[in-house]
């Protein structure tokens, strides 16, 4: 038991560590920043209070006086701590990120049916406010493809105009309010229940939507059908209908991008180089293709005030929650993937609140809903970001570029943007290949959840797909919890060491049986647990010691009803049940429900600092009872 108990605790730490490494080398490593793993180690050690200034703060935090709820006083949800001093590299990183926001922000807005200028402005105010307040120092808050498509789906489902400024402002403000509330209420743990399988299916489906959304811009042919998979097939089947000029421009853009990536120093700005070179070539050659100015005018001005339309709040309230969940789910992976260079801790709840503030500010200044962008954060880090000033500079410099170079931005060919987004979407799908293979190798349930979420994302409105994914995650969690829960018999040998064994089929009269409950008290696992409990036919003088150490509470009245039934059955047959190693929360629940009276005196033995002390006490008292002596 000692080994199992320690294994579970270290296993939790190990899982967290593996998750962090996986995020760093799997996601963050795609941008060529694997060398940051040393800093990640500093963050992990700092969390344990063993290294650096953060560790000292952790030790001091343990000594703070407790408040009325047992929480250390003075611990509040803290947004971005201090701005610090900008580094020269932050200016260059901000410039690259700001320039990159021109094609990507406009393209994401365009494929979702929004005014491309709104996607451009999403890289200004939200990026500045998000970088100032985020607990993940290098996270860039801006428009992402998933947020754009989810927002479009919400507006379409509500029958509202996706290009009405008041409607956009209302949706952005509502989504920001939801994000802020989730951060303030510390609901970041909710994201832990969205399984990797579901997020993999959702992300892959979003990437497919990105690809199919720009097929018209890239080739001049708009595929038919509502199903994204059908659209892809229709596009391939009508290759003869592709416009030659648009197709050649998109292909040339992709070729320039690929060649630029061969130069290591230019790799971080390959998309930007491809956009500039291809746009200049189209202008010089006079190729007749659609330009940005044909679909939207980019004003040479800062984003102006945009008043929300409060009349559409009822129609958008539910959809804003879906937009917020999509944004938060994407951003939750950035903290583990991009460790803070200053060694400070990231905070999911702090990042949630920061994104909420970014949307509340951006919604008033012509921005679409925004969230932490892994791709834009990766561009910033690859370009040399060192502090949160990199994100601030990206918004400021983008605003300057719009003021000075708006006419030039209008001359960007749409096939160029289409080719670049094909690259981005394809990279997203290719980047998920390891996660997809991992899920397929994990379990059939996880594989089914991933495939169903992917299909839902390609066929249903995205707000419905994310709800379905959340339900699938919950069902997957329940199934895994029920399958994991078990009762283990603990048997002591002649040397006093404990060993695990299968639970006995029935209790033996006059003997003490020890069972260890390995579960979480979740109602889904109870049928299996009840079937495993020993029969009480011949339980005269028998004592069953049920060790429940590690179960913090009983979240279901069904658990109490099960225990009450079994205690009554034991008493009828002359036996007794003792719960040993009960945590304070569990003790409180057992007493509040009256189960302590059913168990009788000494029926609940609280947990102690020494692991086996409650079990030893239970065994000693059961031995005294068999000898006819009252327990102490």
MOZI-V98079 format. One record per residue. N is the residue number from 1. RES is the residue in three letters. OMEGA is omega in radians with two decimals (999 if undefined). Layout:
# MOZI-V98079
N&RES&OMEGA / N&RES&OMEGA
This chain:
# MOZI-V98079
1&UNK&3.13 / 2&UNK&-3.11 / 3&UNK&-3.13 / 4&UNK&-3.13 / 5&UNK&3.12 / 6&UNK&3.13 / 7&UNK&3.14 / 8&UNK&-3.11 / 9&UNK&3.14 / 10&UNK&3.10 / 11&UNK&3.10 / 12&UNK&3.12 / 13&UNK&-3.14 / 14&UNK&3.12 / 15&UNK&3.11 / 16&UNK&-3.14 / 17&UNK&3.14 / 18&UNK&3.12 / 19&UNK&3.14 / 20&UNK&-3.12 / 21&UNK&3.14 / 22&UNK&3.13 / 23&UNK&-3.05 / 24&UNK&-3.06 / 25&UNK&3.13 / 26&UNK&-3.09 / 27&UNK&-3.05 / 28&UNK&-3.12 / 29&UNK&3.12 / 30&UNK&-3.10 / 31&UNK&3.05 / 32&UNK&-3.07 / 33&UNK&3.14 / 34&UNK&-3.13 / 35&UNK&3.14 / 36&UNK&-3.06 / 37&UNK&3.10 / 38&UNK&3.12 / 39&UNK&3.09 / 40&UNK&3.12 / 41&UNK&3.11 / 42&UNK&3.13 / 43&UNK&-3.12 / 44&UNK&3.14 / 45&UNK&3.11 / 46&UNK&3.13 / 47&UNK&3.13 / 48&UNK&3.11 / 49&UNK&-3.06 / 50&UNK&-3.13 / 51&UNK&2.92 / 52&UNK&-3.09 / 53&UNK&-3.12 / 54&UNK&3.12 / 55&UNK&3.10 / 56&UNK&3.10 / 57&UNK&3.12 / 58&UNK&3.13 / 59&UNK&3.12 / 60&UNK&3.14 / 61&UNK&-3.13 / 62&UNK&-3.08 / 63&UNK&-3.12 / 64&UNK&3.10 / 65&UNK&-3.08 / 66&UNK&3.06 / 67&UNK&-3.06 / 68&UNK&3.14 / 69&UNK&3.11 / 70&UNK&-3.14 / 71&UNK&3.11 / 72&UNK&3.14 / 73&UNK&3.10 / 74&UNK&3.12 / 75&UNK&-3.13 / 76&UNK&3.04 / 77&UNK&-3.03 / 78&UNK&3.07 / 79&UNK&-3.06 / 80&UNK&-3.00 / 81&UNK&-3.12 / 82&UNK&3.13 / 83&UNK&-3.09 / 84&UNK&-3.12 / 85&UNK&3.09 / 86&UNK&3.08 / 87&UNK&3.11 / 88&UNK&-3.13 / 89&UNK&-3.14 / 90&UNK&3.13 / 91&UNK&3.11 / 92&UNK&3.11 / 93&UNK&3.12 / 94&UNK&3.13 / 95&UNK&3.14 / 96&UNK&-3.12 / 97&UNK&3.11 / 98&UNK&3.10 / 99&UNK&-3.14 / 100&UNK&-3.14 / 101&UNK&-3.13 / 102&UNK&-3.13 / 103&UNK&-3.05 / 104&UNK&-3.14 / 105&UNK&3.14 / 106&UNK&-3.12 / 107&UNK&3.14 / 108&UNK&3.11 / 109&UNK&-3.10 / 110&UNK&-3.10 / 111&UNK&3.10 / 112&UNK&3.08 / 113&UNK&3.12 / 114&UNK&3.00 / 115&UNK&-3.11 / 116&UNK&3.14 / 117&UNK&3.12 / 118&UNK&3.06 / 119&UNK&3.10 / 120&UNK&-3.11 / 121&UNK&3.10 / 122&UNK&3.11 / 123&UNK&-3.10 / 124&UNK&-3.06 / 125&UNK&3.13 / 126&UNK&-3.13 / 127&UNK&-3.12 / 128&UNK&-3.10 / 129&UNK&3.13 / 130&UNK&-3.14 / 131&UNK&3.12 / 132&UNK&-2.97 / 133&UNK&-3.03 / 134&UNK&3.06 / 135&UNK&2.98 / 136&UNK&-2.88 / 137&UNK&-3.00 / 138&UNK&-3.11 / 139&UNK&3.10 / 140&UNK&-3.13 / 141&UNK&-3.11 / 142&UNK&3.13 / 143&UNK&3.02 / 144&UNK&-3.12 / 145&UNK&-3.12 / 146&UNK&3.13 / 147&UNK&-3.14 / 148&UNK&-3.11 / 149&UNK&3.10 / 150&UNK&3.12 / 151&UNK&3.12 / 152&UNK&3.14 / 153&UNK&3.13 / 154&UNK&-3.12 / 155&UNK&3.13 / 156&UNK&3.14 / 157&UNK&3.14 / 158&UNK&3.14 / 159&UNK&-3.11 / 160&UNK&-3.11 / 161&UNK&-3.11 / 162&UNK&-3.13 / 163&UNK&3.09 / 164&UNK&-3.07 / 165&UNK&-3.14 / 166&UNK&3.11 / 167&UNK&3.12 / 168&UNK&-3.14 / 169&UNK&-3.14 / 170&UNK&-3.14 / 171&UNK&-3.13 / 172&UNK&3.14 / 173&UNK&3.13 / 174&UNK&3.11 / 175&UNK&3.10 / 176&UNK&3.13 / 177&UNK&3.10 / 178&UNK&3.12 / 179&UNK&-3.13 / 180&UNK&3.12 / 181&UNK&3.12 / 182&UNK&3.10 / 183&UNK&-3.12 / 184&UNK&3.13 / 185&UNK&3.09 / 186&UNK&-3.13 / 187&UNK&3.12 / 188&UNK&3.13 / 189&UNK&3.13 / 190&UNK&-3.12 / 191&UNK&3.14 / 192&UNK&-3.11 / 193&UNK&3.01 / 194&UNK&-2.98 / 195&UNK&3.09 / 196&UNK&3.13 / 197&UNK&-3.14 / 198&UNK&-3.14 / 199&UNK&3.09 / 200&UNK&3.10 / 201&UNK&-3.14 / 202&UNK&-3.12 / 203&UNK&3.12 / 204&UNK&3.09 / 205&UNK&3.08 / 206&UNK&3.13 / 207&UNK&3.09 / 208&UNK&3.10 / 209&UNK&3.09 / 210&UNK&-3.11 / 211&UNK&-3.10 / 212&UNK&-3.12 / 213&UNK&-3.11 / 214&UNK&-3.14 / 215&UNK&3.12 / 216&UNK&3.14 / 217&UNK&-3.06 / 218&UNK&-3.03 / 219&UNK&-3.14 / 220&UNK&3.11 / 221&UNK&3.13 / 222&UNK&-3.12 / 223&UNK&-3.09 / 224&UNK&3.09 / 225&UNK&3.14 / 226&UNK&3.12 / 227&UNK&-3.07 / 228&UNK&3.10 / 229&UNK&3.11 / 230&UNK&3.12 / 231&UNK&3.12 / 232&UNK&3.10 / 233&UNK&3.13 / 234&UNK&3.12 / 235&UNK&3.13 / 236&UNK&-3.11 / 237&UNK&-3.12 / 238&UNK&-3.14 / 239&UNK&3.12 / 240&UNK&-3.13 / 241&UNK&3.13 / 242&UNK&3.09 / 243&UNK&-3.04 / 244&UNK&-3.09 / 245&UNK&-3.13 / 246&UNK&-3.12 / 247&UNK&3.14 / 248&UNK&3.13 / 249&UNK&3.13 / 250&UNK&-3.14 / 251&UNK&3.12 / 252&UNK&3.10 / 253&UNK&3.13 / 254&UNK&3.14 / 255&UNK&3.11 / 256&UNK&3.11 / 257&UNK&-3.11 / 258&UNK&3.14 / 259&UNK&3.14 / 260&UNK&-3.12 / 261&UNK&3.10 / 262&UNK&3.08 / 263&UNK&-2.98 / 264&UNK&-3.09 / 265&UNK&3.14 / 266&UNK&-3.07 / 267&UNK&-3.13 / 268&UNK&-3.08 / 269&UNK&-3.09 / 270&UNK&3.13 / 271&UNK&-3.14 / 272&UNK&3.12 / 273&UNK&-3.14 / 274&UNK&3.14 / 275&UNK&-3.10 / 276&UNK&-3.08 / 277&UNK&-3.11 / 278&UNK&-3.14 / 279&UNK&3.10 / 280&UNK&3.14 / 281&UNK&3.11 / 282&UNK&-3.14 / 283&UNK&-3.11 / 284&UNK&-3.10 / 285&UNK&3.14 / 286&UNK&3.14 / 287&UNK&-3.08 / 288&UNK&3.09 / 289&UNK&3.14 / 290&UNK&3.12 / 291&UNK&3.12 / 292&UNK&-3.10 / 293&UNK&3.09 / 294&UNK&-3.13 / 295&UNK&-3.14 / 296&UNK&3.05 / 297&UNK&3.11 / 298&UNK&-3.12 / 299&UNK&3.12 / 300&UNK&-3.10 / 301&UNK&3.08 / 302&UNK&3.11 / 303&UNK&-3.12 / 304&UNK&-3.12 / 305&UNK&3.13 / 306&UNK&-3.09 / 307&UNK&3.12 / 308&UNK&3.07 / 309&UNK&-3.03 / 310&UNK&-3.12 / 311&UNK&-3.11 / 312&UNK&-3.13 / 313&UNK&-3.13 / 314&UNK&-3.13 / 315&UNK&-3.03 / 316&UNK&-3.03 / 317&UNK&3.13 / 318&UNK&-3.14 / 319&UNK&3.14 / 320&UNK&3.08 / 321&UNK&3.11 / 322&UNK&3.11 / 323&UNK&-3.13 / 324&UNK&-3.12 / 325&UNK&3.10 / 326&UNK&-3.14 / 327&UNK&-3.09 / 328&UNK&3.12 / 329&UNK&3.10 / 330&UNK&-3.06 / 331&UNK&-3.08 / 332&UNK&-3.12 / 333&UNK&-3.05 / 334&UNK&-3.12 / 335&UNK&3.10 / 336&UNK&-3.07 / 337&UNK&-3.06 / 338&UNK&-3.12 / 339&UNK&3.14 / 340&UNK&-3.12 / 341&UNK&-3.10 / 342&UNK&3.10 / 343&UNK&3.11 / 344&UNK&-3.10 / 345&UNK&2.95 / 346&UNK&3.11 / 347&UNK&3.12 / 348&UNK&-3.13 / 349&UNK&3.09 / 350&UNK&3.10 / 351&UNK&3.08 / 352&UNK&-3.13 / 353&UNK&3.14 / 354&UNK&3.10 / 355&UNK&3.06 / 356&UNK&3.10 / 357&UNK&3.13 / 358&UNK&3.13 / 359&UNK&3.09 / 360&UNK&3.09 / 361&UNK&-3.10 / 362&UNK&-3.13 / 363&UNK&3.13 / 364&UNK&-3.10 / 365&UNK&2.92 / 366&UNK&-3.13 / 367&UNK&2.95 / 368&UNK&3.06 / 369&UNK&-3.05 / 370&UNK&3.10 / 371&UNK&3.11 / 372&UNK&-3.10 / 373&UNK&3.12 / 374&UNK&-3.12 / 375&UNK&-3.12 / 376&UNK&3.06 / 377&UNK&3.11 / 378&UNK&3.08 / 379&UNK&-3.12 / 380&UNK&-3.13 / 381&UNK&3.14 / 382&UNK&-3.13 / 383&UNK&3.01 / 384&UNK&-3.14 / 385&UNK&-3.13 / 386&UNK&-3.13 / 387&UNK&3.11 / 388&UNK&3.08 / 389&UNK&3.12 / 390&UNK&3.10 / 391&UNK&3.10 / 392&UNK&3.13 / 393&UNK&-3.13 / 394&UNK&3.10 / 395&UNK&-3.13 / 396&UNK&-3.10 / 397&UNK&3.06 / 398&UNK&3.10 / 399&UNK&3.11 / 400&UNK&3.14 / 401&UNK&3.13 / 402&UNK&3.13 / 403&UNK&-3.00 / 404&UNK&-2.95 / 405&UNK&-3.12 / 406&UNK&3.13 / 407&UNK&3.12 / 408&UNK&3.13 / 409&UNK&3.12 / 410&UNK&-3.10 / 411&UNK&3.08 / 412&UNK&3.14 / 413&UNK&3.11 / 414&UNK&3.06 / 415&UNK&3.07 / 416&UNK&3.10 / 417&UNK&3.11 / 418&UNK&3.12 / 419&UNK&3.14 / 420&UNK&-3.13 / 421&UNK&3.01 / 422&UNK&3.10 / 423&UNK&-3.11 / 424&UNK&-3.14 / 425&UNK&3.13 / 426&UNK&3.09 / 427&UNK&3.11 / 428&UNK&3.12 / 429&UNK&3.14 / 430&UNK&3.14 / 431&UNK&3.14 / 432&UNK&-3.03 / 433&UNK&-3.12 / 434&UNK&3.11 / 435&UNK&3.13 / 436&UNK&3.12 / 437&UNK&3.14 / 438&UNK&3.14 / 439&UNK&3.14 / 440&UNK&-3.13 / 441&UNK&-3.06 / 442&UNK&-3.13 / 443&UNK&3.11 / 444&UNK&3.13 / 445&UNK&3.12 / 446&UNK&3.13 / 447&UNK&3.14 / 448&UNK&3.13 / 449&UNK&3.13 / 450&UNK&-3.10 / 451&UNK&-3.14 / 452&UNK&3.11 / 453&UNK&3.10 / 454&UNK&-3.13 / 455&UNK&3.11 / 456&UNK&-3.13 / 457&UNK&-3.12 / 458&UNK&-3.03 / 459&UNK&-3.08 / 460&UNK&2.96 / 461&UNK&-2.99 / 462&UNK&3.12 / 463&UNK&3.05 / 464&UNK&-3.14 / 465&UNK&-3.12 / 466&UNK&3.07 / 467&UNK&3.09 / 468&UNK&3.11 / 469&UNK&3.11 / 470&UNK&3.10 / 471&UNK&3.10 / 472&UNK&3.10 / 473&UNK&3.14 / 474&UNK&3.11 / 475&UNK&3.12 / 476&UNK&3.12 / 477&UNK&3.13 / 478&UNK&-3.13 / 479&UNK&3.14 / 480&UNK&3.13 / 481&UNK&3.14 / 482&UNK&-3.12 / 483&UNK&-3.08 / 484&UNK&-3.03 / 485&UNK&3.14 / 486&UNK&2.99 / 487&UNK&-3.12 / 488&UNK&3.07 / 489&UNK&3.08 / 490&UNK&-3.08 / 491&UNK&-3.11 / 492&UNK&3.12 / 493&UNK&-3.06 / 494&UNK&3.14 / 495&UNK&3.14 / 496&UNK&3.12 / 497&UNK&-3.13 / 498&UNK&3.11 / 499&UNK&3.12 / 500&UNK&3.13 / 501&UNK&3.09 / 502&UNK&3.10 / 503&UNK&3.12 / 504&UNK&3.14 / 505&UNK&3.13 / 506&UNK&3.11 / 507&UNK&3.13 / 508&UNK&-3.11 / 509&UNK&3.06 / 510&UNK&-3.12 / 511&UNK&3.10 / 512&UNK&3.12 / 513&UNK&-3.14 / 514&UNK&3.07 / 515&UNK&3.10 / 516&UNK&-3.14 / 517&UNK&-3.14 / 518&UNK&-3.11 / 519&UNK&-3.09 / 520&UNK&3.13 / 521&UNK&-3.11 / 522&UNK&-2.98 / 523&UNK&-3.09 / 524&UNK&-3.08 / 525&UNK&-2.98 / 526&UNK&3.12 / 527&UNK&3.13 / 528&UNK&-3.14 / 529&UNK&-3.12 / 530&UNK&3.12 / 531&UNK&-3.10 / 532&UNK&-3.13 / 533&UNK&-3.12 / 534&UNK&3.08 / 535&UNK&-3.04 / 536&UNK&-3.08 / 537&UNK&-3.06 / 538&UNK&-3.00 / 539&UNK&-3.13 / 540&UNK&3.14 / 541&UNK&-3.14 / 542&UNK&3.09 / 543&UNK&3.05 / 544&UNK&3.09 / 545&UNK&-3.13 / 546&UNK&-3.14 / 547&UNK&-3.10 / 548&UNK&3.11 / 549&UNK&-3.12 / 550&UNK&3.05 / 551&UNK&-3.00 / 552&UNK&-3.04 / 553&UNK&3.03 / 554&UNK&-3.03 / 555&UNK&-3.06 / 556&UNK&3.08 / 557&UNK&3.11 / 558&UNK&3.11 / 559&UNK&3.14 / 560&UNK&3.14 / 561&UNK&3.11 / 562&UNK&-3.14 / 563&UNK&-3.13 / 564&UNK&3.12 / 565&UNK&-3.07 / 566&UNK&3.09 / 567&UNK&3.12 / 568&UNK&3.12 / 569&UNK&3.10 / 570&UNK&-3.12 / 571&UNK&3.13 / 572&UNK&-3.10 / 573&UNK&3.05 / 574&UNK&3.14 / 575&UNK&-3.08 / 576&UNK&3.09 / 577&UNK&3.06 / 578&UNK&3.09 / 579&UNK&-3.07 / 580&UNK&3.08 / 581&UNK&-3.10 / 582&UNK&3.08 / 583&UNK&-3.09 / 584&UNK&3.14 / 585&UNK&3.13 / 586&UNK&3.11 / 587&UNK&-3.14 / 588&UNK&-3.12 / 589&UNK&-3.14 / 590&UNK&3.12 / 591&UNK&-3.13 / 592&UNK&-3.14 / 593&UNK&3.12 / 594&UNK&-3.11 / 595&UNK&3.11 / 596&UNK&3.10 / 597&UNK&3.09 / 598&UNK&-3.11 / 599&UNK&-3.13 / 600&UNK&-3.14 / 601&UNK&-3.14 / 602&UNK&-3.11 / 603&UNK&3.11 / 604&UNK&3.11 / 605&UNK&-3.07 / 606&UNK&3.08 / 607&UNK&3.10 / 608&UNK&3.13 / 609&UNK&3.09 / 610&UNK&-2.96 / 611&UNK&-3.02 / 612&UNK&-3.09 / 613&UNK&3.12 / 614&UNK&3.12 / 615&UNK&3.10 / 616&UNK&3.10 / 617&UNK&3.13 / 618&UNK&3.14 / 619&UNK&-3.14 / 620&UNK&-3.13 / 621&UNK&3.09 / 622&UNK&3.09 / 623&UNK&3.11 / 624&UNK&3.14 / 625&UNK&3.14 / 626&UNK&3.12 / 627&UNK&3.10 / 628&UNK&3.13 / 629&UNK&3.13 / 630&UNK&3.10 / 631&UNK&3.12 / 632&UNK&999
